[in-house]
Amino acid sequence: MTPRRRIWSELLPLEVVRMPGTLALLRRYALELSIAVRPETAAGLPDLVAACADAGVAVAVWPMIADEDGRWASAGNAAAFGAFVARLLDALDARRLAAAEIVFDLEPPIDAVRRALAGGRGALDLLGGGPRGSPRWSEAQRAYVELAGAVHARGMATSAAIVPLVLTDGPARGWERLLGTPVSAPPWGRVGAMLYTSLVEGYSRGALEREDAVALLAWGCRAAARRFGPRAGASLGAVGKGALGDEPVYRSVAELREDVAAAEAAGVSDLSLFDLGGVLARPPAEAWLEAFVAPPEAHSPRDTLRARGVVAAAALVGRAAGCARRLTSP
């Protein structure tokens, strides 16, 4: 499979991203840009897409709604998220512009994620599922099926970014429903697992080491390839911080190089790097991008006991949740 390389840009102002030097760097390394667009930055999207077209840089739009509405796409905010996507696409149509792809970042609401990462009750609340009064699961799935279809009807591709816990799911799709992330039903053109080794290691607070995180990356790529076939992708990182503000980051370029090799060896060549802001903030940018795009040396990381334990525990929780929710919810 031909390698494909993308780069996320979450926090950089759109004016910085469309600067000639930034776009020239992306074109030099044949990187596709996935640009985050918030309600407060939406007005600048058409100018960015036009600049990318002039520079020969493919651009995917990565919509994010207000934090109080969850920020990322989920079962609880399907209507608000769909309305924002339609607004962005209409603005591009008005300028006779189009993005190559629309990215659906399928995650629980950002406040719930923050509480879960803090540990304790927050993690238990996340495992308890969505808030009362949220849409029925079947209705949320249908909304995202229709939304993906509407994007495809406009001639654009779709991509879903998913939490790797979903990869442990069986037919009951327990983690999908626990997290409120409709992965299976919508006809996503690509499905990329967020397999950030620096976050796995850092947020584990010493329970997992670097080798465990790389083993989980390799496992996630193999699982994604089995489930999604040629649609499978993976996100690597992190080079810089994102919306949470405390994301653990790579210690060196060598860690990124190792992650690329592990993903490729596990059968996934469609890779995204998080993110452009971190690359530019930790010069030389070329060192990070060379490590990301250069053909990697063959490297299959060894499995670890701790990594196997994480996967087994996640699968057990997902199975239990799937059984419980089939009995108690629509």
N, C-alpha and C positions, 0 to 999 in steps of 0.2 A: 504494500500500500504506500502511495506517495505521501511523504511527511507533509503535514500542514501545521503552520505555526501562527498563533494568535496571541495578542497581548491585551489584557484588561487595562482600562484607565478609569478609576473610580472617583478620585478626589481632585485630579488636576483640573483647573478651569479650562473650559472649552477653548478659550482664546489662546491658552498656552499650547494646547494640543495641536491647534491648527497653524501654529507658527511654522514657517518654512523649514527651519532647522529640525524641528520635531518630526514633521512629515517626511523629510528627506531621510532621517534615521530609520523610520519605519519602512520606507521603500527600499532602502539599502539592504535591509535584512529580510525583505519580502514578508513582512509581518502584516496580518490583518488586524485592524483595530476594533476592539469592542469597547464602545464609549458609554459610560454611565450618563444618563440624562434624568435630572430631577425636575419637578415642576418649576422651580426657580431658575433653572438653566435651559429650559426647553426652547426659549426664544432663539438661542444661539445654535440650535441643532442644524437648521438648513445651511447656514454659513459654513459650519464644520463639514457637513457632507459634501458641499460644493468644493471646498478646499481639498478634501480627500480625493474627490474625483479628478480634480486638476492635477494632483500630485501622483496619481496612479496607486492610491492606497485604498484597498477594500475596507469598508466600514460596516460594522454591525452596531445596531442601536440596542443599548442595555437599559431599558426603562426602570426607574425607581420612583415610587410614589412617596408621599410624605411619611415620615417616621411614625406619626400617630396612626397612620393607616396600615402600618406593617413594613413599609419600605419595599420589601421583596414580594414577588408573586406567591400567593398561597390560597388555600381554599377559602379562607375568611375574607379575602378582599378581591375576589374575582371581578366584581362589577366595577369597583374603582380602578383596578389595574387595567381592565379592558378599555375603560373610557380614556385613560391616559394614553394607552397605546394608539387608540384611534385618533386622539388629538395630535400625536406626534406624526403619524402617517399622513394625516390631512395636511399638516404644515409642510411636509416634504412634497406632497402632491401639488400644493399651491405653487411651488417653485420648480415643478417638473423634475424633482429629484427622487431618488429611491436609495434605500439602504440595501446592502447585500443580504442582511439577516436581521431578525429581531430576536434578542436573547431574553428568555424567561428564567430569571434567577429564582428557583423554587426553594424557598427557605421559610421557616416559621417567622412570625413577626419579630422585628429586630429587638424590641424590648424583652420578649420572651427568651431570645437567644442570649441577651446580656445577663438575664437572671439565671439562666441555666449554666452559663460559663462561670458564674460566681459560686455555683455549687449549692448544696443544701436544698432548701425548699424549692428554689428556682428550677433545678433539674427535675424534681418530682412533679412540679406544675407542668413542665413541658411534656413529660411522659403521660400526664393526664389528658392530653389532647387539647383541641381547640376550645375557645370560650363558649359559654352558653349563648345561644342565640345566633351562632355562626351558621352559614348555609349548610344544608344537608350535603353529605359527601357526594352523592350522585348528582346533585345540582351543580356543585362546584366543578366536578369532572366535566360535566356537559358544557359548562361555560368556557372552560379552557380548550375543549375540543373545538367549539365554535370559533373561539378567538384564534387558535392556530390555523383553522381553515380559512378565516378571513384574511390573515396575513399571507397565506399561500395564494389566495385568490388575487392578491395584489402583485403577485409575481416575486415575492420575497421568501427566503428560507426562514426556518425557525430553528432555534437551538435552546435546549433546556440545560441549565446548570443544576446539579442535584447533590444533596447531602449523601455522602458515601454509605451511611447506615442503611439507606434504601437498597443497596446492593446485596444485603443479607436477607432480603425479603423472600418468602415463598409465595405461593398463589394467593394467600390471604392478604398480602400487601399491608402487613401490620404497621411497618414504619411509615409508609406513605400516609396512612390515615392518622397515626400519632403525630406526625410532623405537619400534617395538612398540606402535603405537596403532591399534586396530581401528576405523577410521572408516567404511569402506564397507559392511561386511556388516550390522551391527546396524541395526534400524529406528529410528534416532534421530528424534525429532520435530522437533528443531531442531539445526543445526550452526553453531556460531559460531567464526570464526577469530580467534585472538589476535593482533591487528594493532596492537601497542603501539609507536607511533612513538618515544616517548622511549627505549624499550629498544633498538629497532633502531638509532637514532642513537648512544646511549650505549655499548652493548656493541660497536659497530663500532670503537671506539677511534680515531675520526677518519677512518675510511675512508669513512663515509657522513655526509652533512649532513642538516639538517632537511628540505630540499626532497626529498632522496632518500627519506627515511622516509615522507613524505606521499605521494610517488608510489607507493611500495610498498603503502601502505595502500589507495590507490585501485585498484591492480592486484589486491590481495587481495580486495577487495569485489567487483570485477567477476568474478574467477575463482570466488568462492564463489557468486555469483548464478547464474553459468552452470552450475555443477555441482550445486547444491542447490536452485535455484529459490526458491520461497517459504519454504523451510526455512532459508535462509541468514541468518546474523547475523554480527556483528563485535563484538569487544571493543576498547575504546579506552583509552588511558592512557599512562603511569601518573601518577596524582595523588600516590600514596604508595607506600611500600615494601611488599613482600610477603614470602613465605616465604624467598626467597633473601637478603634483607636488604640488598642493594646495588643494587636496581633503580633505574636513572636515571629521574627524574621530569620532568613538565612544568615548564618555566620560568615559564609564565604561563597564565592562563585563556584568553588569545587562542589558544594552541596547541590547547587542547581544542576551542574553537569552530571552528577551521580543520579539525580532524579530523572533527568531526561533519558539516560541510559537504561534505568530500571523500567520506565514506562514503555520504551521502545521494545525492550526484551520481552515484556509481558504482552505485547501485541497491540499497543495503542500508539498510533503515530500522529493523531490529531490532538495537538497539545496547545494549551493556553497558559500564559505566564501572568501571575499576579505580582506586581503590576507596573505600568509605565511610570507612575509617579515615583515608585521606589527605585526603579532603574535610573531615572534622571537625578535622583537625590543621592545616589551612591556611586559616583563616577569612579572609573570611566564607564559610561553606559555601554560602550562597545564590548567590554569584557563580559557583562551579563548577557548581552544579545548573542555574542559569538558562542557562548556556552549553551544557549538555548537552541540555536539553529544549526550548529555544526553537527555533522554525522557523529553519533556517539560511539564510543568503543563498546563492544559487547559486554554487558554486565547484568547478570541475573542475581539479585541479592538473595542471600540465604534467608530462609524462614526463621522465625524466632518463636519461642514458647509464649512470650507475652503477646505477640501479634496474633497467634492462633487463639489465645484466650480471649482477646478483644472481639475477634470475629465470632467466636462461639457464643459469647455472652450477648452480643448484639443480635445474633440470629435467634437466640432463645427469647429475648424480650420481644422481638418482632413477631415471632410465632404466637406467643401468649397474647399480645395485643390484637393480632389479627383474629384469633379465635374469640376473644372477648367482644370485640366490636361487631363481629358478624352476628353475635347474639343480641346485642343491645342497641345497635344504631342502624339507621337506614343506609 
